Amino acid sequence: MPNKTVEGPQSVKTVLPRSAELHDVSRQLASLALAQVEQEGHLGVRQREQLRRALATAGEALGWAGRVAAIEDAVAEISKDVMTMARSGAKAMARDLAGELAAKKTEISQIRKAAASVNKLAQNKKTTYPTEITYSFTVRDATGDLVTKTETLPMNDAEEALSAVTTIEKNPTGRAKLKDLMIADLKQKQKQVEVMTNTLSDFLEYSHDLMRDVLHNLQ
């Protein structure tokens, strides 16, 4: 009978591309690294607990307990995994920001296209109702942060379609101003992500005590 091959713990580079769980951990690590940059090198109590849990999840998925048992400097060994995941998360964050910025730059033109499309529907006697239109624009949320709001307007007849056009086209100056402010915010966030990406070694050093705790609990 052929011997069974016993697989040992797999490397993060092998597991990460096909693990939704580790993708989430990577993004969380990058988010916390960014927070540390924004907070002048520190994390709050809740953020440190989030970091500990993210490290614990990674440790379970990557089998850190088995891999580092015979390694004198265990923290240095698993730091390689944490760096790989944090870099992956940083790249994902940068891609998201680039996509959001590209969409934001065309937001006003997309609003105008939406209004023109609905107006055309309202004028066309062959339009079949009910129908709806979805469009996005920049607003401030309850905390005052700039966010993209997506709104869907239902239309049951031509009159409601014309009303939808008015709604879509309202306050163009205010919307353009908020859009410009959000573009500025996104560009600033890109700069912060770049700084974070270039200083991930500082984030890892900051995380060493939590890595030791995680390793101790995994043993």
ChimeraX commands (.cxc) that place a marker at each C-alpha (Angstrom):
marker #1 position 0.00,0.00,0.00 radius 0.5
marker #1 position 1.47,3.40,-0.96 radius 0.5
marker #1 position 2.35,5.71,1.88 radius 0.5
marker #1 position 0.01,8.62,2.45 radius 0.5
marker #1 position 1.51,12.03,2.00 radius 0.5
marker #1 position 1.03,14.14,5.06 radius 0.5
marker #1 position 0.87,17.82,4.23 radius 0.5
marker #1 position 2.46,20.20,6.66 radius 0.5
marker #1 position 1.39,23.78,7.24 radius 0.5
marker #1 position 1.25,25.71,3.98 radius 0.5
marker #1 position 2.92,29.02,3.32 radius 0.5
marker #1 position 0.90,32.23,3.33 radius 0.5
marker #1 position 1.72,32.80,-0.34 radius 0.5
marker #1 position 0.10,29.46,-1.14 radius 0.5
marker #1 position -2.99,29.89,1.04 radius 0.5
marker #1 position -3.72,33.61,0.66 radius 0.5
marker #1 position -4.83,33.62,-3.01 radius 0.5
marker #1 position -7.57,31.08,-2.31 radius 0.5
marker #1 position -8.61,31.98,1.22 radius 0.5
marker #1 position -11.41,34.51,1.69 radius 0.5
marker #1 position -10.68,34.43,5.42 radius 0.5
marker #1 position -7.06,35.49,4.94 radius 0.5
marker #1 position -8.08,38.12,2.38 radius 0.5
marker #1 position -10.24,39.64,5.12 radius 0.5
marker #1 position -7.36,39.43,7.58 radius 0.5
marker #1 position -5.06,41.13,5.07 radius 0.5
marker #1 position -7.43,44.02,4.60 radius 0.5
marker #1 position -7.91,44.35,8.35 radius 0.5
marker #1 position -4.16,44.41,8.94 radius 0.5
marker #1 position -3.75,47.14,6.32 radius 0.5
marker #1 position -6.64,49.10,7.81 radius 0.5
marker #1 position -5.10,48.93,11.28 radius 0.5
marker #1 position -1.67,49.83,9.92 radius 0.5
marker #1 position -3.25,52.89,8.30 radius 0.5
marker #1 position -4.97,53.79,11.56 radius 0.5
marker #1 position -1.62,53.54,13.33 radius 0.5
marker #1 position -0.12,56.01,10.83 radius 0.5
marker #1 position -3.06,58.38,11.25 radius 0.5
marker #1 position -2.83,58.11,15.05 radius 0.5
marker #1 position 0.89,58.89,15.21 radius 0.5
marker #1 position 2.09,55.35,15.82 radius 0.5
marker #1 position -0.53,54.11,18.26 radius 0.5
marker #1 position -3.71,52.05,18.27 radius 0.5
marker #1 position -6.58,52.29,20.70 radius 0.5
marker #1 position -7.60,49.47,23.02 radius 0.5
marker #1 position -10.37,48.27,20.70 radius 0.5
marker #1 position -8.07,48.46,17.68 radius 0.5
marker #1 position -5.40,46.41,19.45 radius 0.5
marker #1 position -8.01,43.77,20.22 radius 0.5
marker #1 position -9.01,43.75,16.55 radius 0.5
marker #1 position -5.36,43.26,15.66 radius 0.5
marker #1 position -4.98,40.42,18.15 radius 0.5
marker #1 position -8.02,38.66,16.71 radius 0.5
marker #1 position -6.79,39.12,13.15 radius 0.5
marker #1 position -3.43,37.62,14.09 radius 0.5
marker #1 position -5.14,34.73,15.87 radius 0.5
marker #1 position -7.24,34.00,12.80 radius 0.5
marker #1 position -4.13,34.01,10.62 radius 0.5
marker #1 position -2.30,31.81,13.11 radius 0.5
marker #1 position -5.03,29.18,13.03 radius 0.5
marker #1 position -5.30,29.24,9.23 radius 0.5
marker #1 position -1.55,29.06,8.65 radius 0.5
marker #1 position -0.71,26.60,11.42 radius 0.5
marker #1 position 1.75,28.85,13.21 radius 0.5
marker #1 position 1.86,26.61,16.28 radius 0.5
marker #1 position 3.26,23.71,14.26 radius 0.5
marker #1 position 5.57,25.80,12.12 radius 0.5
marker #1 position 7.32,27.77,14.82 radius 0.5
marker #1 position 7.63,25.13,17.54 radius 0.5
marker #1 position 11.31,24.49,16.76 radius 0.5
marker #1 position 12.22,28.03,15.73 radius 0.5
marker #1 position 14.14,30.06,18.27 radius 0.5
marker #1 position 12.82,33.42,17.14 radius 0.5
marker #1 position 9.18,32.57,16.52 radius 0.5
marker #1 position 8.05,36.19,16.22 radius 0.5
marker #1 position 10.58,36.90,13.49 radius 0.5
marker #1 position 9.33,33.85,11.58 radius 0.5
marker #1 position 5.62,34.66,11.67 radius 0.5
marker #1 position 6.34,38.33,11.00 radius 0.5
marker #1 position 7.11,37.26,7.45 radius 0.5
marker #1 position 3.54,35.98,7.09 radius 0.5
marker #1 position 2.10,39.12,8.67 radius 0.5
marker #1 position 4.12,41.33,6.32 radius 0.5
marker #1 position 2.93,39.37,3.28 radius 0.5
marker #1 position -0.70,39.71,4.36 radius 0.5
marker #1 position -0.37,43.38,5.29 radius 0.5
marker #1 position 1.21,44.17,1.92 radius 0.5
marker #1 position -1.59,42.31,0.16 radius 0.5
marker #1 position -4.16,44.29,2.11 radius 0.5
marker #1 position -2.37,47.56,1.34 radius 0.5
marker #1 position -2.39,46.77,-2.38 radius 0.5
marker #1 position -6.11,45.96,-2.23 radius 0.5
marker #1 position -6.77,49.22,-0.39 radius 0.5
marker #1 position -4.82,51.17,-3.01 radius 0.5
marker #1 position -6.80,49.51,-5.82 radius 0.5
marker #1 position -10.09,50.33,-4.09 radius 0.5
marker #1 position -9.11,53.97,-3.69 radius 0.5
marker #1 position -8.02,54.23,-7.32 radius 0.5
marker #1 position -11.34,52.78,-8.48 radius 0.5
marker #1 position -13.34,55.03,-6.18 radius 0.5
marker #1 position -11.43,58.09,-7.32 radius 0.5
marker #1 position -11.97,57.24,-10.99 radius 0.5
marker #1 position -15.70,56.82,-10.42 radius 0.5
marker #1 position -15.89,60.02,-8.39 radius 0.5
marker #1 position -14.31,62.04,-11.22 radius 0.5
marker #1 position -17.14,61.02,-13.56 radius 0.5
marker #1 position -19.92,61.32,-10.98 radius 0.5
marker #1 position -21.47,64.56,-12.26 radius 0.5
marker #1 position -21.47,63.39,-15.87 radius 0.5
marker #1 position -23.10,60.12,-14.79 radius 0.5
marker #1 position -25.81,62.06,-12.93 radius 0.5
marker #1 position -26.49,64.10,-16.04 radius 0.5
marker #1 position -26.68,60.94,-18.14 radius 0.5
marker #1 position -29.13,59.43,-15.66 radius 0.5
marker #1 position -31.37,62.52,-15.81 radius 0.5
marker #1 position -31.27,62.55,-19.61 radius 0.5
marker #1 position -32.10,58.85,-19.74 radius 0.5
marker #1 position -35.13,59.25,-17.46 radius 0.5
marker #1 position -36.31,62.31,-19.36 radius 0.5
marker #1 position -36.16,60.30,-22.56 radius 0.5
marker #1 position -38.24,57.57,-20.93 radius 0.5
marker #1 position -40.81,60.13,-19.77 radius 0.5
marker #1 position -41.18,61.54,-23.27 radius 0.5
marker #1 position -41.51,58.13,-24.89 radius 0.5
marker #1 position -45.13,56.98,-24.98 radius 0.5
marker #1 position -43.95,53.40,-25.48 radius 0.5
marker #1 position -42.16,53.28,-22.11 radius 0.5
marker #1 position -43.33,50.35,-20.00 radius 0.5
marker #1 position -43.98,51.07,-16.32 radius 0.5
marker #1 position -43.20,50.45,-13.54 radius 0.5
marker #1 position -39.49,51.06,-13.96 radius 0.5
marker #1 position -36.73,52.58,-11.88 radius 0.5
marker #1 position -33.46,54.48,-12.08 radius 0.5
marker #1 position -30.41,54.15,-9.83 radius 0.5
marker #1 position -27.78,56.86,-9.50 radius 0.5
marker #1 position -25.03,57.86,-7.08 radius 0.5
marker #1 position -23.90,61.15,-5.59 radius 0.5
marker #1 position -21.78,62.50,-2.74 radius 0.5
marker #1 position -23.31,63.37,0.64 radius 0.5
marker #1 position -22.21,63.83,4.23 radius 0.5
marker #1 position -23.22,61.05,6.58 radius 0.5
marker #1 position -24.45,61.44,10.15 radius 0.5
marker #1 position -20.87,61.88,11.40 radius 0.5
marker #1 position -20.04,64.51,8.79 radius 0.5
marker #1 position -17.88,62.23,6.65 radius 0.5
marker #1 position -18.16,62.38,2.86 radius 0.5
marker #1 position -19.63,59.20,1.40 radius 0.5
marker #1 position -21.18,58.03,-1.85 radius 0.5
marker #1 position -24.92,57.51,-1.62 radius 0.5
marker #1 position -26.72,55.32,-4.13 radius 0.5
marker #1 position -30.40,56.05,-4.58 radius 0.5
marker #1 position -33.06,54.17,-6.54 radius 0.5
marker #1 position -36.12,56.08,-7.75 radius 0.5
marker #1 position -39.22,54.04,-8.69 radius 0.5
marker #1 position -41.39,55.34,-11.53 radius 0.5
marker #1 position -44.94,54.17,-12.15 radius 0.5
marker #1 position -45.85,56.58,-14.93 radius 0.5
marker #1 position -44.54,59.47,-17.05 radius 0.5
marker #1 position -45.39,62.02,-14.37 radius 0.5
marker #1 position -43.27,60.21,-11.81 radius 0.5
marker #1 position -40.49,59.91,-14.38 radius 0.5
marker #1 position -40.47,63.70,-14.86 radius 0.5
marker #1 position -40.44,64.10,-11.09 radius 0.5
marker #1 position -37.46,61.76,-10.94 radius 0.5
marker #1 position -35.60,63.96,-13.42 radius 0.5
marker #1 position -36.11,66.93,-11.10 radius 0.5
marker #1 position -34.86,64.92,-8.14 radius 0.5
marker #1 position -31.76,63.72,-9.98 radius 0.5
marker #1 position -30.89,67.20,-11.21 radius 0.5
marker #1 position -31.46,69.03,-7.91 radius 0.5
marker #1 position -28.72,71.10,-6.28 radius 0.5
marker #1 position -26.04,70.56,-8.96 radius 0.5
marker #1 position -23.71,73.18,-7.45 radius 0.5
marker #1 position -23.86,71.63,-3.99 radius 0.5
marker #1 position -23.33,68.13,-5.32 radius 0.5
marker #1 position -20.37,69.23,-7.43 radius 0.5
marker #1 position -18.80,70.89,-4.40 radius 0.5
marker #1 position -19.18,67.78,-2.24 radius 0.5
marker #1 position -17.81,65.66,-5.07 radius 0.5
marker #1 position -14.72,67.88,-5.32 radius 0.5
marker #1 position -14.21,67.70,-1.56 radius 0.5
marker #1 position -14.43,63.92,-1.63 radius 0.5
marker #1 position -11.93,63.76,-4.48 radius 0.5
marker #1 position -9.53,65.79,-2.35 radius 0.5
marker #1 position -10.16,63.42,0.58 radius 0.5
marker #1 position -9.52,60.36,-1.58 radius 0.5
marker #1 position -6.25,61.80,-2.88 radius 0.5
marker #1 position -5.17,62.51,0.68 radius 0.5
marker #1 position -6.10,58.95,1.66 radius 0.5
marker #1 position -3.97,57.66,-1.21 radius 0.5
marker #1 position -0.99,59.53,0.19 radius 0.5
marker #1 position -1.63,58.07,3.63 radius 0.5
marker #1 position -1.88,54.56,2.21 radius 0.5
marker #1 position 1.43,55.10,0.42 radius 0.5
marker #1 position 3.06,56.16,3.70 radius 0.5
marker #1 position 1.49,53.19,5.47 radius 0.5
marker #1 position 2.75,50.78,2.80 radius 0.5
marker #1 position 6.28,52.14,3.09 radius 0.5
marker #1 position 6.30,51.87,6.89 radius 0.5
marker #1 position 4.77,48.43,7.41 radius 0.5
marker #1 position 7.95,47.32,9.17 radius 0.5
marker #1 position 7.08,49.78,11.96 radius 0.5
marker #1 position 3.60,48.29,12.19 radius 0.5
marker #1 position 5.08,44.80,12.49 radius 0.5
marker #1 position 7.43,45.87,15.26 radius 0.5
marker #1 position 4.49,47.49,17.06 radius 0.5
marker #1 position 2.59,44.17,16.75 radius 0.5
marker #1 position 5.32,41.91,18.17 radius 0.5
marker #1 position 3.87,41.72,21.67 radius 0.5
marker #1 position 0.49,40.67,20.29 radius 0.5
marker #1 position 2.18,38.07,18.08 radius 0.5
marker #1 position 3.79,36.60,21.20 radius 0.5
marker #1 position 0.41,36.44,22.93 radius 0.5
marker #1 position -1.15,34.73,19.93 radius 0.5
marker #1 position 1.68,32.19,19.68 radius 0.5
marker #1 position 1.38,31.42,23.39 radius 0.5
marker #1 position -2.37,30.79,23.03 radius 0.5
marker #1 position -1.86,28.58,19.98 radius 0.5
marker #1 position 0.62,26.29,21.71 radius 0.5
marker link #1:1,2 radius 0.2
marker link #1:2,3 radius 0.2
marker link #1:3,4 radius 0.2
marker link #1:4,5 radius 0.2
marker link #1:5,6 radius 0.2
marker link #1:6,7 radius 0.2
marker link #1:7,8 radius 0.2
marker link #1:8,9 radius 0.2
marker link #1:9,10 radius 0.2
marker link #1:10,11 radius 0.2
marker link #1:11,12 radius 0.2
marker link #1:12,13 radius 0.2
marker link #1:13,14 radius 0.2
marker link #1:14,15 radius 0.2
marker link #1:15,16 radius 0.2
marker link #1:16,17 radius 0.2
marker link #1:17,18 radius 0.2
marker link #1:18,19 radius 0.2
marker link #1:19,20 radius 0.2
marker link #1:20,21 radius 0.2
marker link #1:21,22 radius 0.2
marker link #1:22,23 radius 0.2
marker link #1:23,24 radius 0.2
marker link #1:24,25 radius 0.2
marker link #1:25,26 radius 0.2
marker link #1:26,27 radius 0.2
marker link #1:27,28 radius 0.2
marker link #1:28,29 radius 0.2
marker link #1:29,30 radius 0.2
marker link #1:30,31 radius 0.2
marker link #1:31,32 radius 0.2
marker link #1:32,33 radius 0.2
marker link #1:33,34 radius 0.2
marker link #1:34,35 radius 0.2
marker link #1:35,36 radius 0.2
marker link #1:36,37 radius 0.2
marker link #1:37,38 radius 0.2
marker link #1:38,39 radius 0.2
marker link #1:39,40 radius 0.2
marker link #1:40,41 radius 0.2
marker link #1:41,42 radius 0.2
marker link #1:42,43 radius 0.2
marker link #1:43,44 radius 0.2
marker link #1:44,45 radius 0.2
marker link #1:45,46 radius 0.2
marker link #1:46,47 radius 0.2
marker link #1:47,48 radius 0.2
marker link #1:48,49 radius 0.2
marker link #1:49,50 radius 0.2
marker link #1:50,51 radius 0.2
marker link #1:51,52 radius 0.2
marker link #1:52,53 radius 0.2
marker link #1:53,54 radius 0.2
marker link #1:54,55 radius 0.2
marker link #1:55,56 radius 0.2
marker link #1:56,57 radius 0.2
marker link #1:57,58 radius 0.2
marker link #1:58,59 radius 0.2
marker link #1:59,60 radius 0.2
marker link #1:60,61 radius 0.2
marker link #1:61,62 radius 0.2
marker link #1:62,63 radius 0.2
marker link #1:63,64 radius 0.2
marker link #1:64,65 radius 0.2
marker link #1:65,66 radius 0.2
marker link #1:66,67 radius 0.2
marker link #1:67,68 radius 0.2
marker link #1:68,69 radius 0.2
marker link #1:69,70 radius 0.2
marker link #1:70,71 radius 0.2
marker link #1:71,72 radius 0.2
marker link #1:72,73 radius 0.2
marker link #1:73,74 radius 0.2
marker link #1:74,75 radius 0.2
marker link #1:75,76 radius 0.2
marker link #1:76,77 radius 0.2
marker link #1:77,78 radius 0.2
marker link #1:78,79 radius 0.2
marker link #1:79,80 radius 0.2
marker link #1:80,81 radius 0.2
marker link #1:81,82 radius 0.2
marker link #1:82,83 radius 0.2
marker link #1:83,84 radius 0.2
marker link #1:84,85 radius 0.2
marker link #1:85,86 radius 0.2
marker link #1:86,87 radius 0.2
marker link #1:87,88 radius 0.2
marker link #1:88,89 radius 0.2
marker link #1:89,90 radius 0.2
marker link #1:90,91 radius 0.2
marker link #1:91,92 radius 0.2
marker link #1:92,93 radius 0.2
marker link #1:93,94 radius 0.2
marker link #1:94,95 radius 0.2
marker link #1:95,96 radius 0.2
marker link #1:96,97 radius 0.2
marker link #1:97,98 radius 0.2
marker link #1:98,99 radius 0.2
marker link #1:99,100 radius 0.2
marker link #1:100,101 radius 0.2
marker link #1:101,102 radius 0.2
marker link #1:102,103 radius 0.2
marker link #1:103,104 radius 0.2
marker link #1:104,105 radius 0.2
marker link #1:105,106 radius 0.2
marker link #1:106,107 radius 0.2
marker link #1:107,108 radius 0.2
marker link #1:108,109 radius 0.2
marker link #1:109,110 radius 0.2
marker link #1:110,111 radius 0.2
marker link #1:111,112 radius 0.2
marker link #1:112,113 radius 0.2
marker link #1:113,114 radius 0.2
marker link #1:114,115 radius 0.2
marker link #1:115,116 radius 0.2
marker link #1:116,117 radius 0.2
marker link #1:117,118 radius 0.2
marker link #1:118,119 radius 0.2
marker link #1:119,120 radius 0.2
marker link #1:120,121 radius 0.2
marker link #1:121,122 radius 0.2
marker link #1:122,123 radius 0.2
marker link #1:123,124 radius 0.2
marker link #1:124,125 radius 0.2
marker link #1:125,126 radius 0.2
marker link #1:126,127 radius 0.2
marker link #1:127,128 radius 0.2
marker link #1:128,129 radius 0.2
marker link #1:129,130 radius 0.2
marker link #1:130,131 radius 0.2
marker link #1:131,132 radius 0.2
marker link #1:132,133 radius 0.2
marker link #1:133,134 radius 0.2
marker link #1:134,135 radius 0.2
marker link #1:135,136 radius 0.2
marker link #1:136,137 radius 0.2
marker link #1:137,138 radius 0.2
marker link #1:138,139 radius 0.2
marker link #1:139,140 radius 0.2
marker link #1:140,141 radius 0.2
marker link #1:141,142 radius 0.2
marker link #1:142,143 radius 0.2
marker link #1:143,144 radius 0.2
marker link #1:144,145 radius 0.2
marker link #1:145,146 radius 0.2
marker link #1:146,147 radius 0.2
marker link #1:147,148 radius 0.2
marker link #1:148,149 radius 0.2
marker link #1:149,150 radius 0.2
marker link #1:150,151 radius 0.2
marker link #1:151,152 radius 0.2
marker link #1:152,153 radius 0.2
marker link #1:153,154 radius 0.2
marker link #1:154,155 radius 0.2
marker link #1:155,156 radius 0.2
marker link #1:156,157 radius 0.2
marker link #1:157,158 radius 0.2
marker link #1:158,159 radius 0.2
marker link #1:159,160 radius 0.2
marker link #1:160,161 radius 0.2
marker link #1:161,162 radius 0.2
marker link #1:162,163 radius 0.2
marker link #1:163,164 radius 0.2
marker link #1:164,165 radius 0.2
marker link #1:165,166 radius 0.2
marker link #1:166,167 radius 0.2
marker link #1:167,168 radius 0.2
marker link #1:168,169 radius 0.2
marker link #1:169,170 radius 0.2
marker link #1:170,171 radius 0.2
marker link #1:171,172 radius 0.2
marker link #1:172,173 radius 0.2
marker link #1:173,174 radius 0.2
marker link #1:174,175 radius 0.2
marker link #1:175,176 radius 0.2
marker link #1:176,177 radius 0.2
marker link #1:177,178 radius 0.2
marker link #1:178,179 radius 0.2
marker link #1:179,180 radius 0.2
marker link #1:180,181 radius 0.2
marker link #1:181,182 radius 0.2
marker link #1:182,183 radius 0.2
marker link #1:183,184 radius 0.2
marker link #1:184,185 radius 0.2
marker link #1:185,186 radius 0.2
marker link #1:186,187 radius 0.2
marker link #1:187,188 radius 0.2
marker link #1:188,189 radius 0.2
marker link #1:189,190 radius 0.2
marker link #1:190,191 radius 0.2
marker link #1:191,192 radius 0.2
marker link #1:192,193 radius 0.2
marker link #1:193,194 radius 0.2
marker link #1:194,195 radius 0.2
marker link #1:195,196 radius 0.2
marker link #1:196,197 radius 0.2
marker link #1:197,198 radius 0.2
marker link #1:198,199 radius 0.2
marker link #1:199,200 radius 0.2
marker link #1:200,201 radius 0.2
marker link #1:201,202 radius 0.2
marker link #1:202,203 radius 0.2
marker link #1:203,204 radius 0.2
marker link #1:204,205 radius 0.2
marker link #1:205,206 radius 0.2
marker link #1:206,207 radius 0.2
marker link #1:207,208 radius 0.2
marker link #1:208,209 radius 0.2
marker link #1:209,210 radius 0.2
marker link #1:210,211 radius 0.2
marker link #1:211,212 radius 0.2
marker link #1:212,213 radius 0.2
marker link #1:213,214 radius 0.2
marker link #1:214,215 radius 0.2
marker link #1:215,216 radius 0.2
marker link #1:216,217 radius 0.2
marker link #1:217,218 radius 0.2
marker link #1:218,219 radius 0.2
view
